[in-house]
Amino acid sequence: MSTKKDIRALTKTELRDFFIENNEKAFRGNQVYEWLWSKSAHSFEEMTNISKETRHMLETHFVINHIEVDDMQRSSDGTVKNAVRLHDGLVVESVLIPAGSRTTACVSSQVGCSLDCNFCATARLKKMRNLNPDEIFDQVAAINQESLLYYNHKLSNIVFMGMGEPLMNYNNVLKSIEKITSEEGLGMSPKRITVSTSGVPKMIKKLADDEVKFNLAVSLHSAIDEVRSRIMPFSKAFPLVDLKESLEYWYAKTNSRVTYEYVVWEGINDTKEAISALVKFCKYVPCKVNLIEYNPIDDGEFQQARPQAIDDYISILEMNDIIVNVRRSRGKDIDAACGQLANKKS
């Protein structure tokens, strides 16, 4: 592996300073920055408005550790899954999800995952490392190109719901969003970005303090501590009372509604008691609930609940004036659906 520094770790000011130190005009730094972020250049050779000598100088000092889409699969429903190879040979997955005139990128933030949710295939992979901001950015840029290629329009939305817990890679996730939303990057509105967390109260409060403009989703799955800690063992350290307090803090600071991601499983959270607990939890801050179709990862204890249980959730939530949507899974035939990302070979 190269010991040269990845040039994308430099700020625009640092790039300008580099050129000045090497007896070049500072504006060359602006040009290189544009190639790296607006044009998502994979190599210095692509930087055609810069002389060959200058490109050679860049080559001797730096590398561009750009991702490579190692394997791309297309589902019968139009979903696209990318197996993304990183510069050190590790692989993560990201997904393009089409829905009418919109396309959504589901991106990863870690190789593997820090947490231990029992129903998720990614959690069975040990966490190997955090993704760098440029590696997250590259996933989005690649999916944007696929959206243009297959659907003839730019990417509409981004969800941080791929591999990893985004708030356990806090700084790099926020830096990637800064690049994605910058006019010098992809220029996407932060309101079209949702960061999904399994619920780390301290980091939710930090998001609020940092006055982020993107949306927040929380993988809730149960509003009863005993049930939640059985299906998401790490949550024993983050009881619902702490999660509630952090979400109240978030709403007070941002005035932004929270989305609860919620899978209903047979024999686990398909009871009237579970629904009542969710209704109570939803009263704490303005929110909406996304009921998510479960995608089995084996023949174990987690099985999709009966349609009647889903109907009960919908009717009782609506009766309590809580917005509820049912999210049907996409890309199941290529293991691209929610909870299925685990670097399986096709």
Secondary structure, DSSP 4 states (H G I P E B T S, - for coil): ---SEEGGGS-HHHHHHHHHHTTS-THHHHHHHHHHHTS--SSGGG-TTS-HHHHHHHHHHEE----EEEEEEE-TTS-EEEEEE-TTS-EEEEEEEEETTEEEEE--SEES-SS--TT-SGGGSPP-EEPPHHHHHHHHHHHHHHHHHHHSS---EEEE-SSS-GGGGHHHHHHHHHHHHSTTTT---GGGEEEEES--HHHHHHHHHTT--SEEEEE-S-SSHHHHHHHSGGGGGS-HHHHHHHHHHHHHHH---EEEEEE-BTTTS-SHHHHHHHHHHHTSS-EEEEEE----SSSSS--BPPHHHHHHHHHHHHHTT-EEEEE----GGGT-STT--S----
